[in-house]
């Protein structure tokens, strides 16, 4: 494997220092979530083998599953032709990728001009996440 610094040098982070990261179930191909990574979170993801993102709302690193236990183990990492987006084929531990308790963050479908909830609820977020 190439040195992590050499790999990072091939990535094109945007003007905020981020790149788009898609988490996809490695067995089913289901898109579970979209998030962002900065250079540090990308490095940590590669080094640990688990998804670590940059939370734009909290402005800090976010190791997926740090509170819920629903970690994402990286099975394969793909980098697009421009180097500004990645797809991580992951094993979703705990079955839920979304903080709403749904299996996927993409749990709403546009049907006849209306959003329809097609999600599979795996857990109750009020019971899993601590309230500050």
Secondary structure, DSSP 8 states (H G I E B T S, - for coil): ---HHHHHHT----TTS-EEEEEEETTT--EEEEEEE-HHHHHHHHHHSB-EEEETTTTEEEETTTTTS--EEEEEEEE-TTSSEEEEEEEETTS--STTSBSSS--EEEETTEEEE---B-S-HHHHS---
